Amino acid sequence: MTERDPASEGVLDYIPALRAYAWSLTRRHQEVDDLVQETLMKAIANIDRFQMGTNLRAWLMTIMRNTFYNQIAKRKRETFGEKDCASGMAWVPGTQEWTLHGTEIMGAVERLPPHYRETLILVVMLGESYETTAEICGVATGTIKSRVNRARAMVLEQLGEVEMTRM
């Protein structure tokens, strides 16, 4: 029996958060699993580069973010007949009434500029701290706080809601 590295075992605990973050980046259900799988493969292959005692979740999400943006750059150099692909039409949205508002909210989030959408999802939906999100995105903590605040206001505006002001 071989000894297992505790960091590599911890990687598996973050799969649900990685899936959620992958969805926020790709916004395509069929690409989520591929992005998570590639992230995990890179993380496990480079686990020796992870510094014990640092934030494993932030390290994984940084790998995912970099992988995603590298894929975008690669796709810009390639051309595909994606518009005609039937696999993009294989799922049907839910029909329950209670999903309507959730769908409206996610639509508003999806329409946000990428840097606002990414920070809103990391902080609000995935529960990452401002500091961790700043580390993942490679910007200052104050920038993250500002982006989250602006993203919330933009979503409320798109939904026709009036933001409550603090007294």
HUMOSUL-V464972 format. One record per backbone hydrogen bond with DSSP energy under -1.0 kcal/mol. CO is the residue of the C=O (numbers start at 1). NH is the residue of the N-H. If there is no record, write none. Layout:
co,nh
CO,NH
CO,NH
This chain:
co,nh
5,9
6,10
7,11
11,14
12,15
14,18
15,19
16,20
17,21
18,22
19,23
20,24
21,25
22,26
23,27
28,31
31,35
32,36
33,37
34,38
35,39
36,40
37,41
38,42
39,43
40,44
41,45
42,46
44,47
46,49
47,50
51,54
55,59
56,60
57,61
58,62
59,63
60,64
61,65
62,66
63,67
64,68
65,69
66,70
67,71
68,72
69,73
70,74
71,75
72,76
75,78
82,85
86,89
87,90
96,99
97,100
99,103
100,104
101,105
102,106
103,107
104,108
105,109
106,110
107,111
109,112
113,117
114,118
115,119
116,120
117,121
118,122
119,123
120,124
120,125
121,126
122,128
129,133
130,134
131,135
132,136
133,137
134,138
134,139
140,144
141,145
142,146
143,147
144,148
145,149
146,150
147,151
148,152
149,153
150,154
151,155
152,156
153,157
154,158
155,159
156,161
157,160
